[in-house]
Amino acid sequence: METPSRWFQFKLATLFVVMTVVCCWLGLTWKDRQAAQAVQERAAVIQLLKSYKMTDGRPTVRMLHDPMHPRILRPKPMPVELAQLGAEPVIDIRVPSEVFRASKPGPYTGLDGYLRITSLFPEASCSIEPLPTP
């Protein structure tokens, strides 16, 4: 008489170890993807802000390694994930009032847009350009 074949058996501890490894891998992959998207969005915001001219002639974005604008203050530390993916540190961001008060809604207009910019650049000091006085 033939013995019935048995299913593969494993302990509950093995299941916990395998699930932990899989969840850690998924979490790290998701976090890297989010950081990569943040680096791309940072570059897009920098280009957007650099396209505007300020009323006083100062730059809208001051980078840490910009030879034209020497650094005065030491910047706040940048998140490690962003630095590892090649994001450039930013010292100062001045949001032009045209971006803040744009008539067309966009991802960086209004208070929500300003808060989004400040969350993308945690190491920078962000401010809104005051409206020119007539």
PALUMSE-559974 format. One record per residue: residue in one letter; x, y, z of N, C-alpha, C, O, CB in turn; residue number from 1. Coordinates in pm, 1 decimal. Glycine has a CB too. Layout:
REM PALUMSE-559974
residuo | n.px | n.py | n.pz | ca.px | ca.py | ca.pz | c.px | c.py | c.pz | o.px | o.py | o.pz | cb.px | cb.py | cb.pz | num
A | X | Y | Z | X | Y | Z | X | Y | Z | X | Y | Z | X | Y | Z | NUM
...
//
This chain:
REM PALUMSE-559974
residuo | n.px | n.py | n.pz | ca.px | ca.py | ca.pz | c.px | c.py | c.pz | o.px | o.py | o.pz | cb.px | cb.py | cb.pz | num
M | 82.9 | -117.1 | 0.0 | 0.0 | 0.0 | 0.0 | 88.0 | 124.3 | 0.0 | 184.7 | 133.5 | 75.5 | -94.7 | -0.7 | 120.1 | 1
E | 53.5 | 218.0 | -84.5 | 131.5 | 340.6 | -96.4 | 92.7 | 440.0 | 12.2 | -23.9 | 453.4 | 49.3 | 112.3 | 403.1 | -234.9 | 2
T | 195.0 | 509.3 | 61.7 | 166.8 | 612.7 | 161.5 | 127.8 | 740.9 | 88.4 | 187.4 | 772.8 | -14.5 | 290.5 | 636.8 | 255.2 | 3
P | 30.5 | 814.2 | 138.2 | -10.4 | 938.1 | 70.5 | 101.4 | 1043.0 | 80.3 | 170.2 | 1054.5 | 181.7 | -142.7 | 993.5 | 132.5 | 4
S | 116.3 | 1117.5 | -27.1 | 220.1 | 1222.7 | -25.7 | 177.7 | 1334.9 | 68.7 | 59.4 | 1366.1 | 82.4 | 245.1 | 1279.2 | -169.8 | 5
R | 276.4 | 1393.7 | 132.1 | 248.2 | 1497.6 | 230.8 | 281.3 | 1633.1 | 171.2 | 370.1 | 1646.5 | 87.0 | 328.3 | 1474.1 | 361.2 | 6
W | 209.1 | 1730.7 | 216.1 | 237.7 | 1867.9 | 176.1 | 366.0 | 1914.2 | 243.6 | 408.9 | 1859.0 | 344.9 | 119.9 | 1962.1 | 211.6 | 7
F | 425.7 | 2017.0 | 184.6 | 544.0 | 2076.4 | 246.0 | 506.0 | 2134.2 | 381.3 | 406.8 | 2206.2 | 391.9 | 605.5 | 2185.7 | 154.7 | 8
Q | 581.6 | 2104.6 | 482.5 | 550.0 | 2152.3 | 616.5 | 654.4 | 2253.5 | 661.6 | 772.8 | 2241.0 | 630.3 | 542.0 | 2034.9 | 716.0 | 9
F | 608.9 | 2353.0 | 735.0 | 700.7 | 2452.1 | 791.3 | 644.2 | 2498.1 | 924.6 | 525.8 | 2481.8 | 954.3 | 721.6 | 2573.3 | 694.0 | 10
K | 733.5 | 2556.3 | 1003.6 | 692.4 | 2604.6 | 1134.4 | 632.9 | 2744.5 | 1121.9 | 654.3 | 2814.7 | 1023.1 | 811.4 | 2604.9 | 1232.3 | 11
L | 559.7 | 2781.5 | 1221.8 | 500.6 | 2914.8 | 1225.5 | 609.4 | 3022.3 | 1233.6 | 594.4 | 3130.8 | 1177.5 | 404.1 | 2927.3 | 1344.7 | 12
A | 716.9 | 2992.0 | 1302.4 | 828.6 | 3086.9 | 1312.1 | 887.9 | 3114.3 | 1173.8 | 925.8 | 3227.7 | 1144.5 | 937.9 | 3032.5 | 1407.2 | 13
T | 896.3 | 3013.7 | 1090.3 | 947.3 | 3032.1 | 954.1 | 855.8 | 3125.4 | 875.6 | 903.5 | 3211.3 | 801.3 | 960.0 | 2896.2 | 881.6 | 14
L | 726.2 | 3109.2 | 891.6 | 631.3 | 3197.4 | 824.7 | 651.2 | 3342.1 | 870.6 | 649.9 | 3433.4 | 788.1 | 486.7 | 3151.6 | 852.3 | 15
F | 669.5 | 3363.7 | 1000.0 | 692.8 | 3499.4 | 1051.0 | 820.7 | 3560.0 | 994.2 | 822.2 | 3677.9 | 958.8 | 699.9 | 3498.1 | 1203.5 | 16
V | 926.3 | 3482.9 | 985.0 | 1053.4 | 3532.9 | 930.6 | 1037.0 | 3569.9 | 783.3 | 1081.8 | 3676.3 | 740.4 | 1165.8 | 3427.0 | 947.3 | 17
V | 973.6 | 3483.2 | 706.7 | 954.0 | 3511.2 | 564.0 | 866.7 | 3634.7 | 544.4 | 897.0 | 3718.3 | 459.3 | 890.6 | 3390.0 | 493.5 | 18
M | 759.6 | 3647.5 | 620.9 | 671.9 | 3764.2 | 609.0 | 743.8 | 3893.0 | 650.2 | 722.1 | 3998.0 | 589.7 | 546.3 | 3744.7 | 694.7 | 19
T | 828.6 | 3885.6 | 751.9 | 905.1 | 4003.5 | 794.8 | 1000.3 | 4048.7 | 685.6 | 1009.7 | 4168.1 | 656.9 | 983.5 | 3973.5 | 923.4 | 20
V | 1070.5 | 3955.6 | 624.9 | 1164.8 | 3989.6 | 517.5 | 1091.2 | 4050.5 | 398.6 | 1136.3 | 4150.2 | 342.2 | 1243.6 | 3864.6 | 472.7 | 21
V | 979.2 | 3991.6 | 360.7 | 902.2 | 4043.5 | 246.7 | 849.2 | 4183.8 | 277.0 | 856.9 | 4272.2 | 191.7 | 784.8 | 3948.4 | 212.5 | 22
C | 796.4 | 4204.8 | 395.6 | 742.3 | 4336.9 | 431.2 | 852.2 | 4442.4 | 439.6 | 831.3 | 4556.3 | 397.8 | 667.5 | 4329.5 | 564.7 | 23
C | 968.1 | 4406.5 | 492.6 | 1080.5 | 4502.2 | 496.8 | 1124.1 | 4539.1 | 356.2 | 1150.0 | 4656.1 | 328.3 | 1200.1 | 4443.5 | 575.2 | 24
W | 1132.4 | 4441.8 | 267.8 | 1172.4 | 4468.8 | 129.7 | 1070.0 | 4560.0 | 61.1 | 1107.9 | 4654.3 | -8.4 | 1188.0 | 4336.4 | 50.9 | 25
L | 941.3 | 4532.5 | 80.2 | 837.9 | 4616.7 | 20.3 | 842.4 | 4758.3 | 76.8 | 827.9 | 4855.4 | 2.4 | 699.5 | 4555.6 | 43.3 | 26
G | 862.3 | 4770.4 | 206.5 | 868.8 | 4902.9 | 269.0 | 986.3 | 4984.0 | 219.3 | 971.3 | 5102.7 | 190.5 | 876.7 | 4889.6 | 419.0 | 27
L | 1103.8 | 4922.2 | 208.6 | 1221.7 | 4993.6 | 159.6 | 1205.7 | 5033.0 | 12.7 | 1245.1 | 5142.7 | -26.8 | 1347.3 | 4907.4 | 177.5 | 28
T | 1148.8 | 4945.4 | -67.0 | 1125.8 | 4976.9 | -207.7 | 1029.4 | 5093.9 | -221.5 | 1051.7 | 5183.6 | -302.9 | 1071.5 | 4854.4 | -282.2 | 29
W | 923.2 | 5093.5 | -143.0 | 825.5 | 5202.0 | -148.8 | 888.2 | 5333.9 | -105.1 | 864.3 | 5438.1 | -166.1 | 703.9 | 5169.5 | -61.0 | 30
K | 969.1 | 5328.8 | 1.7 | 1032.1 | 5451.0 | 51.5 | 1131.4 | 5507.0 | -50.5 | 1138.9 | 5628.5 | -68.9 | 1103.2 | 5423.7 | 185.2 | 31
D | 1207.5 | 5419.8 | -116.9 | 1300.4 | 5466.2 | -220.7 | 1225.2 | 5528.2 | -337.8 | 1268.7 | 5629.0 | -393.5 | 1388.1 | 5350.2 | -270.2 | 32
R | 1113.4 | 5468.5 | -374.9 | 1034.6 | 5523.2 | -485.5 | 979.2 | 5660.9 | -450.3 | 979.8 | 5751.6 | -533.5 | 919.8 | 5428.0 | -521.8 | 33
Q | 931.2 | 5676.2 | -326.8 | 879.5 | 5806.0 | -282.7 | 990.5 | 5910.7 | -281.5 | 968.7 | 6024.6 | -322.8 | 816.2 | 5794.3 | -142.9 | 34
A | 1108.6 | 5873.0 | -234.8 | 1220.6 | 5966.7 | -230.4 | 1264.4 | 6004.8 | -371.1 | 1298.2 | 6120.6 | -395.6 | 1338.4 | 5906.5 | -152.7 | 35
A | 1264.5 | 5909.1 | -464.4 | 1301.1 | 5940.2 | -603.0 | 1200.8 | 6036.7 | -665.5 | 1239.5 | 6127.2 | -739.4 | 1309.4 | 5811.2 | -686.7 | 36
Q | 1072.7 | 6018.0 | -636.4 | 972.3 | 6111.2 | -687.3 | 989.9 | 6249.1 | -625.2 | 969.8 | 6350.3 | -692.4 | 831.0 | 6058.5 | -659.6 | 37
A | 1027.1 | 6253.9 | -498.1 | 1049.2 | 6382.6 | -432.1 | 1168.4 | 6455.5 | -493.1 | 1165.0 | 6577.8 | -506.8 | 1071.2 | 6362.6 | -281.8 | 38
V | 1274.2 | 6382.0 | -530.2 | 1391.3 | 6444.7 | -593.6 | 1352.3 | 6503.2 | -729.1 | 1393.9 | 6614.0 | -762.9 | 1506.8 | 6341.7 | -610.5 | 39
Q | 1273.7 | 6430.5 | -805.9 | 1228.9 | 6481.6 | -935.6 | 1139.2 | 6603.4 | -918.2 | 1150.5 | 6700.4 | -993.2 | 1154.6 | 6372.4 | -1013.6 | 40
E | 1050.8 | 6598.7 | -820.1 | 961.1 | 6712.4 | -797.4 | 1038.6 | 6834.0 | -747.4 | 1005.5 | 6947.3 | -782.1 | 851.3 | 6674.8 | -696.5 | 41
R | 1142.0 | 6810.7 | -665.9 | 1226.9 | 6921.5 | -620.7 | 1292.2 | 6991.3 | -740.1 | 1295.2 | 7114.1 | -746.8 | 1335.3 | 6870.5 | -523.0 | 42
A | 1344.3 | 6912.2 | -834.0 | 1409.4 | 6970.5 | -951.8 | 1309.0 | 7051.7 | -1033.9 | 1342.7 | 7158.3 | -1085.3 | 1472.7 | 6859.6 | -1039.2 | 43
A | 1185.8 | 7001.6 | -1046.3 | 1083.2 | 7074.9 | -1121.9 | 1046.4 | 7205.7 | -1052.0 | 1027.3 | 7307.7 | -1118.1 | 957.2 | 6987.9 | -1140.3 | 44
V | 1036.6 | 7203.6 | -920.2 | 1002.8 | 7325.3 | -845.4 | 1115.9 | 7426.8 | -856.2 | 1090.3 | 7546.5 | -869.1 | 974.4 | 7292.4 | -696.8 | 45
I | 1240.1 | 7380.9 | -851.2 | 1354.2 | 7472.2 | -864.3 | 1351.6 | 7540.3 | -1000.7 | 1373.0 | 7661.2 | -1010.6 | 1487.8 | 7396.4 | -844.7 | 46
Q | 1325.4 | 7463.0 | -1105.5 | 1318.2 | 7523.1 | -1239.3 | 1202.6 | 7621.1 | -1249.6 | 1216.7 | 7727.5 | -1309.9 | 1303.7 | 7414.6 | -1346.1 | 47
L | 1088.4 | 7586.4 | -1191.2 | 972.8 | 7675.9 | -1194.4 | 1004.7 | 7807.2 | -1124.0 | 976.7 | 7914.8 | -1176.9 | 850.8 | 7608.9 | -1129.1 | 48
L | 1062.6 | 7798.6 | -1006.1 | 1091.4 | 7920.1 | -930.4 | 1202.0 | 8003.3 | -994.0 | 1198.7 | 8126.1 | -986.2 | 1129.6 | 7884.7 | -788.6 | 49
K | 1299.5 | 7938.8 | -1056.5 | 1406.9 | 8013.7 | -1122.1 | 1358.3 | 8088.0 | -1246.5 | 1424.2 | 8181.0 | -1293.0 | 1520.1 | 7919.8 | -1159.7 | 50
S | 1243.7 | 8047.3 | -1300.0 | 1191.5 | 8115.4 | -1419.2 | 1128.5 | 8250.5 | -1384.5 | 1103.0 | 8330.9 | -1474.2 | 1088.2 | 8026.6 | -1489.6 | 51
Y | 1103.1 | 8276.7 | -1256.8 | 1044.9 | 8403.8 | -1214.0 | 1155.5 | 8501.4 | -1174.9 | 1261.3 | 8460.5 | -1127.1 | 947.5 | 8382.4 | -1095.9 | 52
K | 1130.8 | 8628.0 | -1195.2 | 1224.0 | 8733.6 | -1153.6 | 1166.3 | 8803.0 | -1031.2 | 1047.5 | 8834.8 | -1026.3 | 1249.6 | 8836.4 | -1269.4 | 53
M | 1251.1 | 8825.7 | -933.7 | 1208.4 | 8893.1 | -811.9 | 1217.5 | 9044.0 | -832.5 | 1294.6 | 9091.8 | -915.7 | 1294.3 | 8848.5 | -690.4 | 54
T | 1138.5 | 9117.8 | -756.3 | 1136.7 | 9264.3 | -772.3 | 1265.1 | 9329.1 | -723.2 | 1303.6 | 9434.8 | -773.3 | 1018.3 | 9323.9 | -697.8 | 55
D | 1332.3 | 9267.7 | -625.9 | 1455.7 | 9326.9 | -574.9 | 1581.0 | 9272.2 | -642.1 | 1691.8 | 9312.7 | -606.8 | 1465.0 | 9304.6 | -426.9 | 56
G | 1566.3 | 9182.0 | -737.3 | 1679.9 | 9129.8 | -811.3 | 1750.2 | 9012.1 | -746.5 | 1839.9 | 8953.9 | -807.5 | 1777.0 | 9237.0 | -831.7 | 57
R | 1712.5 | 8975.2 | -625.2 | 1774.9 | 8859.7 | -561.4 | 1718.7 | 8731.4 | -621.3 | 1608.2 | 8732.1 | -675.7 | 1752.6 | 8862.6 | -408.3 | 58
P | 1792.8 | 8621.6 | -612.2 | 1744.3 | 8496.0 | -672.4 | 1628.7 | 8436.4 | -592.9 | 1615.6 | 8459.1 | -472.7 | 1858.4 | 8394.0 | -681.7 | 59
T | 1545.5 | 8360.0 | -662.3 | 1434.4 | 8293.2 | -595.0 | 1482.4 | 8170.1 | -519.8 | 1427.5 | 8136.5 | -414.8 | 1326.5 | 8254.2 | -695.9 | 60
V | 1584.7 | 8102.0 | -572.4 | 1638.0 | 7981.4 | -510.7 | 1788.4 | 7999.5 | -493.1 | 1859.6 | 8031.4 | -588.3 | 1605.8 | 7854.4 | -596.3 | 61
R | 1835.3 | 7978.9 | -371.3 | 1978.7 | 7987.1 | -346.5 | 2028.1 | 7849.1 | -306.9 | 1991.7 | 7795.8 | -202.2 | 2011.6 | 8092.3 | -236.1 | 62
M | 2112.3 | 7792.1 | -393.3 | 2165.0 | 7658.4 | -370.5 | 2286.1 | 7665.0 | -277.6 | 2346.8 | 7770.7 | -261.0 | 2202.9 | 7591.4 | -504.2 | 63
L | 2320.1 | 7552.3 | -217.9 | 2433.2 | 7548.4 | -126.3 | 2565.3 | 7567.3 | -200.6 | 2655.0 | 7635.0 | -150.4 | 2434.3 | 7416.4 | -49.7 | 64
H | 2578.2 | 7508.7 | -319.1 | 2704.5 | 7512.2 | -392.8 | 2699.8 | 7610.8 | -508.8 | 2759.8 | 7585.9 | -613.3 | 2738.7 | 7373.6 | -444.5 | 65
D | 2630.6 | 7720.5 | -492.1 | 2619.8 | 7821.5 | -597.8 | 2732.3 | 7923.6 | -580.3 | 2734.0 | 7996.0 | -480.7 | 2479.6 | 7891.9 | -594.7 | 66
P | 2827.5 | 7930.9 | -676.1 | 2939.6 | 8023.9 | -659.1 | 2898.7 | 8170.7 | -669.1 | 2969.6 | 8257.6 | -618.2 | 3045.2 | 7995.0 | -762.1 | 67
M | 2786.5 | 8199.6 | -733.2 | 2742.6 | 8337.9 | -747.5 | 2686.2 | 8394.6 | -616.6 | 2685.2 | 8515.9 | -596.0 | 2638.0 | 8347.8 | -857.3 | 68
H | 2641.3 | 8308.9 | -532.0 | 2578.1 | 8352.1 | -407.6 | 2645.0 | 8278.0 | -292.5 | 2605.2 | 8165.9 | -260.9 | 2423.3 | 8325.8 | -409.6 | 69
P | 2744.5 | 8337.2 | -229.6 | 2814.5 | 8266.6 | -121.7 | 2720.8 | 8237.1 | -6.0 | 2626.3 | 8311.1 | 21.0 | 2934.0 | 8348.7 | -72.3 | 70
R | 2749.0 | 8129.7 | 59.5 | 2661.8 | 8091.2 | 169.8 | 2693.5 | 8174.5 | 293.2 | 2809.7 | 8198.0 | 326.6 | 2676.3 | 7941.0 | 201.0 | 71
I | 2590.7 | 8217.2 | 357.7 | 2603.5 | 8300.7 | 476.4 | 2576.4 | 8215.9 | 600.6 | 2650.3 | 8220.9 | 698.9 | 2506.4 | 8422.1 | 469.8 | 72
L | 2471.4 | 8140.2 | 593.5 | 2431.3 | 8058.1 | 707.0 | 2452.7 | 7911.2 | 673.0 | 2452.6 | 7871.7 | 556.4 | 2283.5 | 8084.7 | 745.2 | 73
R | 2470.4 | 7834.0 | 774.6 | 2481.8 | 7690.0 | 755.4 | 2340.1 | 7633.2 | 740.2 | 2253.7 | 7661.0 | 823.3 | 2558.5 | 7622.0 | 875.3 | 74
P | 2315.7 | 7554.4 | 635.6 | 2179.4 | 7504.0 | 614.9 | 2143.2 | 7396.3 | 716.5 | 2229.5 | 7334.4 | 778.7 | 2164.5 | 7448.6 | 473.5 | 75
K | 2013.3 | 7376.3 | 730.7 | 1965.5 | 7267.1 | 814.8 | 2001.6 | 7135.4 | 747.0 | 2017.8 | 7132.2 | 625.0 | 1811.2 | 7277.5 | 839.7 | 76
P | 2014.4 | 7027.0 | 822.6 | 2049.6 | 6900.2 | 759.0 | 1939.9 | 6851.6 | 665.0 | 1820.7 | 6868.8 | 690.7 | 2077.6 | 6794.5 | 864.6 | 77
M | 1983.2 | 6791.6 | 557.3 | 1892.8 | 6740.3 | 455.3 | 1859.1 | 6594.5 | 488.3 | 1944.5 | 6523.1 | 540.9 | 1956.0 | 6752.5 | 312.8 | 78
P | 1736.9 | 6548.6 | 458.9 | 1704.8 | 6407.9 | 482.7 | 1800.7 | 6315.6 | 406.7 | 1835.9 | 6342.0 | 291.7 | 1559.5 | 6378.8 | 441.5 | 79
V | 1841.6 | 6208.5 | 471.9 | 1942.2 | 6118.5 | 416.3 | 1895.7 | 6057.5 | 284.8 | 1975.5 | 6043.0 | 192.2 | 1975.2 | 6008.1 | 516.1 | 80
E | 1767.1 | 6021.4 | 274.8 | 1717.0 | 5958.1 | 153.0 | 1732.9 | 6050.2 | 32.8 | 1769.0 | 6005.2 | -75.9 | 1570.2 | 5918.8 | 169.7 | 81
L | 1706.1 | 6179.1 | 52.4 | 1718.6 | 6274.2 | -58.1 | 1864.5 | 6295.9 | -95.5 | 1897.4 | 6306.6 | -213.7 | 1653.6 | 6407.8 | -21.4 | 82
A | 1952.0 | 6302.5 | 4.2 | 2093.8 | 6322.2 | -24.7 | 2152.5 | 6202.1 | -97.4 | 2235.9 | 6219.2 | -186.3 | 2171.0 | 6348.3 | 104.2 | 83
Q | 2111.4 | 6082.6 | -61.9 | 2162.7 | 5962.6 | -127.5 | 2118.8 | 5954.8 | -273.1 | 2189.3 | 5897.5 | -356.1 | 2116.8 | 5838.4 | -52.9 | 84
L | 2003.2 | 6011.7 | -304.6 | 1953.5 | 6006.7 | -441.9 | 2000.2 | 6126.4 | -524.9 | 1957.9 | 6141.7 | -639.5 | 1802.0 | 6000.6 | -441.6 | 85
G | 2086.0 | 6210.6 | -469.1 | 2148.0 | 6317.0 | -547.3 | 2076.3 | 6450.5 | -545.6 | 2103.5 | 6534.6 | -631.2 | 2160.1 | 6273.3 | -685.4 | 86
A | 1986.8 | 6473.3 | -452.7 | 1920.3 | 6603.9 | -445.1 | 2021.0 | 6708.0 | -395.5 | 2098.9 | 6682.1 | -303.8 | 1794.8 | 6598.2 | -350.7 | 87
E | 2017.9 | 6824.5 | -457.1 | 2108.7 | 6931.5 | -417.5 | 2050.8 | 7006.7 | -298.0 | 1931.6 | 7037.3 | -296.0 | 2134.6 | 7028.2 | -535.5 | 88
P | 2135.0 | 7036.7 | -197.9 | 2083.9 | 7112.3 | -83.5 | 2052.8 | 7256.6 | -120.5 | 2125.5 | 7319.8 | -197.1 | 2184.3 | 7109.0 | 30.8 | 89
V | 1945.6 | 7306.3 | -65.9 | 1899.8 | 7442.8 | -92.5 | 1902.4 | 7519.7 | 38.1 | 1858.9 | 7469.4 | 141.7 | 1756.6 | 7444.3 | -155.6 | 90
I | 1953.8 | 7641.9 | 32.8 | 1960.7 | 7724.6 | 153.7 | 1834.6 | 7808.8 | 170.1 | 1777.2 | 7816.7 | 278.7 | 2084.1 | 7815.6 | 149.4 | 91
D | 1792.8 | 7871.0 | 61.1 | 1687.6 | 7972.0 | 71.5 | 1594.9 | 7961.1 | -48.4 | 1641.1 | 7945.5 | -161.5 | 1747.8 | 8114.3 | 81.0 | 92
I | 1463.8 | 7969.3 | -24.6 | 1364.0 | 7971.5 | -131.7 | 1272.6 | 8090.2 | -106.7 | 1217.9 | 8106.5 | 2.4 | 1282.3 | 7837.0 | -138.2 | 93
R | 1257.0 | 8171.9 | -208.1 | 1163.6 | 8284.6 | -200.4 | 1057.0 | 8261.6 | -306.5 | 1086.1 | 8265.8 | -426.0 | 1236.9 | 8423.5 | -221.1 | 94
V | 936.4 | 8237.9 | -264.0 | 826.6 | 8210.4 | -356.6 | 771.6 | 8344.1 | -405.5 | 724.7 | 8424.5 | -324.9 | 714.2 | 8124.2 | -288.5 | 95
P | 776.8 | 8368.9 | -536.3 | 721.3 | 8494.9 | -587.4 | 571.4 | 8502.8 | -563.6 | 501.8 | 8401.3 | -563.5 | 750.9 | 8510.0 | -736.9 | 96
S | 522.9 | 8623.8 | -543.5 | 380.5 | 8641.2 | -516.1 | 295.3 | 8598.5 | -634.9 | 178.8 | 8562.8 | -617.0 | 350.7 | 8786.3 | -480.3 | 97
E | 352.0 | 8601.3 | -757.9 | 274.9 | 8554.8 | -874.5 | 243.9 | 8406.5 | -864.5 | 137.4 | 8361.7 | -906.9 | 351.3 | 8583.1 | -1004.3 | 98
V | 337.4 | 8330.1 | -808.4 | 313.1 | 8186.4 | -791.5 | 212.6 | 8164.1 | -679.5 | 121.5 | 8082.4 | -692.2 | 445.2 | 8110.9 | -761.4 | 99
F | 229.7 | 8237.4 | -569.6 | 142.8 | 8218.1 | -454.0 | -0.6 | 8260.3 | -483.5 | -95.1 | 8194.6 | -439.9 | 196.2 | 8295.8 | -334.7 | 100
R | -17.0 | 8369.5 | -557.3 | -151.5 | 8422.6 | -583.8 | -194.3 | 8401.1 | -729.0 | -266.9 | 8483.9 | -783.9 | -156.6 | 8571.5 | -550.5 | 101
A | -151.5 | 8293.2 | -791.5 | -184.2 | 8267.4 | -932.0 | -334.4 | 8252.5 | -950.3 | -403.7 | 8194.3 | -866.7 | -112.0 | 8141.3 | -982.2 | 102
S | -383.4 | 8306.7 | -1062.2 | -527.1 | 8299.6 | -1087.5 | -568.8 | 8158.2 | -1127.4 | -680.6 | 8115.8 | -1097.9 | -567.2 | 8399.3 | -1196.9 | 103
K | -479.6 | 8085.3 | -1194.4 | -509.7 | 7946.9 | -1230.5 | -463.2 | 7854.3 | -1118.7 | -349.0 | 7865.1 | -1074.3 | -442.2 | 7908.5 | -1365.0 | 104
P | -548.2 | 7764.4 | -1072.7 | -503.1 | 7673.0 | -968.0 | -398.0 | 7577.3 | -1022.3 | -409.4 | 7527.7 | -1134.3 | -621.6 | 7594.4 | -910.1 | 105
G | -298.7 | 7552.8 | -944.0 | -192.0 | 7461.4 | -982.0 | -139.2 | 7390.4 | -858.6 | -186.8 | 7415.1 | -747.9 | -78.6 | 7536.3 | -1054.3 | 106
P | -41.4 | 7302.5 | -876.3 | 7.2 | 7226.3 | -761.3 | 83.3 | 7310.5 | -659.6 | 100.8 | 7267.7 | -545.5 | 95.2 | 7115.2 | -808.5 | 107
Y | 129.0 | 7429.7 | -698.6 | 209.7 | 7511.4 | -607.1 | 149.2 | 7648.7 | -583.3 | 220.8 | 7741.0 | -544.4 | 350.0 | 7527.1 | -661.5 | 108
T | 20.2 | 7664.6 | -605.2 | -44.6 | 7793.3 | -581.9 | -117.3 | 7791.8 | -448.6 | -160.5 | 7686.9 | -400.9 | -142.3 | 7826.8 | -695.8 | 109
G | -129.8 | 7906.2 | -391.1 | -202.6 | 7919.8 | -266.0 | -125.5 | 7864.2 | -147.3 | -8.3 | 7828.3 | -158.2 | -335.6 | 7851.1 | -276.5 | 110
L | -193.0 | 7858.1 | -35.6 | -129.4 | 7812.0 | 87.6 | -91.5 | 7664.3 | 79.1 | 13.8 | 7624.7 | 129.2 | -222.0 | 7835.3 | 206.6 | 111
D | -176.2 | 7582.4 | 16.3 | -143.5 | 7440.1 | 1.9 | -17.2 | 7421.0 | -80.6 | 66.1 | 7336.1 | -48.9 | -260.0 | 7364.5 | -62.7 | 112
G | -3.3 | 7499.6 | -186.0 | 116.7 | 7490.9 | -269.0 | 241.4 | 7534.2 | -193.5 | 347.5 | 7473.3 | -206.5 | 100.3 | 7575.6 | -393.6 | 113
Y | 227.3 | 7640.0 | -114.5 | 341.0 | 7686.8 | -35.1 | 381.5 | 7580.5 | 67.7 | 500.3 | 7556.8 | 89.2 | 306.4 | 7820.1 | 35.8 | 114
L | 283.5 | 7517.5 | 130.3 | 314.2 | 7411.7 | 226.0 | 378.3 | 7291.5 | 158.2 | 463.4 | 7224.8 | 217.0 | 188.1 | 7368.7 | 299.1 | 115
R | 337.6 | 7263.6 | 34.5 | 399.3 | 7154.4 | -42.4 | 545.9 | 7186.4 | -71.1 | 632.1 | 7099.1 | -60.4 | 322.6 | 7130.4 | -175.4 | 116
I | 573.8 | 7311.2 | -107.4 | 712.0 | 7351.3 | -135.0 | 795.8 | 7339.5 | -8.1 | 908.6 | 7290.6 | -13.1 | 717.5 | 7496.1 | -190.1 | 117
T | 742.5 | 7383.3 | 104.7 | 819.6 | 7373.8 | 229.7 | 841.8 | 7228.9 | 271.4 | 943.4 | 7197.7 | 333.5 | 748.1 | 7449.3 | 342.1 | 118
S | 748.1 | 7139.6 | 238.1 | 769.5 | 6998.6 | 271.8 | 870.7 | 6932.8 | 178.4 | 938.1 | 6837.7 | 218.0 | 637.2 | 6922.5 | 266.6 | 119
L | 882.4 | 6982.0 | 54.9 | 981.7 | 6927.8 | -38.1 | 1123.1 | 6972.4 | -2.8 | 1219.6 | 6901.8 | -32.2 | 948.7 | 6970.1 | -180.4 | 120
F | 1136.0 | 7088.8 | 60.1 | 1267.0 | 7144.2 | 93.2 | 1276.4 | 7167.0 | 244.4 | 1273.9 | 7281.7 | 289.2 | 1291.9 | 7277.0 | 15.8 | 121
P | 1287.1 | 7060.0 | 323.7 | 1290.1 | 7079.4 | 469.1 | 1417.2 | 7148.0 | 517.8 | 1419.3 | 7202.8 | 628.0 | 1275.7 | 6946.6 | 538.5 | 122
E | 1523.4 | 7145.6 | 436.7 | 1649.4 | 7207.1 | 478.9 | 1656.1 | 7355.9 | 446.9 | 1746.6 | 7424.6 | 494.4 | 1765.4 | 7136.5 | 413.2 | 123
A | 1563.5 | 7406.5 | 368.6 | 1567.4 | 7545.8 | 323.9 | 1476.1 | 7633.8 | 409.3 | 1377.5 | 7588.1 | 467.2 | 1526.8 | 7555.6 | 176.1 | 124
S | 1512.8 | 7760.1 | 414.4 | 1421.5 | 7855.9 | 476.5 | 1336.2 | 7913.9 | 363.8 | 1388.7 | 7974.0 | 270.0 | 1499.7 | 7969.8 | 556.0 | 125
C | 1206.0 | 7895.7 | 373.4 | 1113.2 | 7937.0 | 268.6 | 1040.2 | 8063.4 | 311.5 | 1005.9 | 8080.5 | 428.4 | 1012.5 | 7824.4 | 236.6 | 126
S | 1017.0 | 8152.0 | 214.2 | 940.7 | 8273.2 | 240.7 | 865.3 | 8311.8 | 114.2 | 897.6 | 8266.7 | 4.3 | 1033.5 | 8389.0 | 288.1 | 127
I | 765.7 | 8395.0 | 131.9 | 688.2 | 8445.9 | 18.6 | 730.5 | 8589.3 | -3.5 | 738.8 | 8668.3 | 90.6 | 533.2 | 8435.1 | 43.5 | 128
E | 757.7 | 8623.0 | -130.7 | 796.0 | 8760.7 | -162.7 | 679.2 | 8853.3 | -131.0 | 566.1 | 8827.4 | -172.1 | 838.2 | 8774.1 | -312.5 | 129
P | 705.9 | 8959.7 | -59.1 | 595.9 | 9053.3 | -32.3 | 553.4 | 9123.7 | -160.5 | 632.9 | 9145.3 | -252.0 | 637.3 | 9157.3 | 74.2 | 130
L | 428.0 | 9157.8 | -163.5 | 376.9 | 9232.3 | -278.8 | 442.6 | 9369.3 | -285.3 | 460.2 | 9433.2 | -181.6 | 223.2 | 9246.7 | -271.5 | 131
P | 479.5 | 9416.2 | -404.2 | 541.0 | 9548.2 | -412.2 | 442.7 | 9656.8 | -371.7 | 324.2 | 9651.0 | -404.8 | 592.9 | 9574.4 | -553.3 | 132
T | 493.0 | 9754.1 | -300.7 | 405.4 | 9864.7 | -259.6 | 398.2 | 9969.1 | -371.4 | 500.8 | 10003.7 | -430.1 | 456.6 | 9929.9 | -127.1 | 133
P | 278.0 | 10019.5 | -401.3 | 266.5 | 10117.5 | -510.4 | 318.8 | 10254.2 | -471.0 | 316.0 | 10347.0 | -551.9 | 122.4 | 10129.8 | -554.7 | 134
//
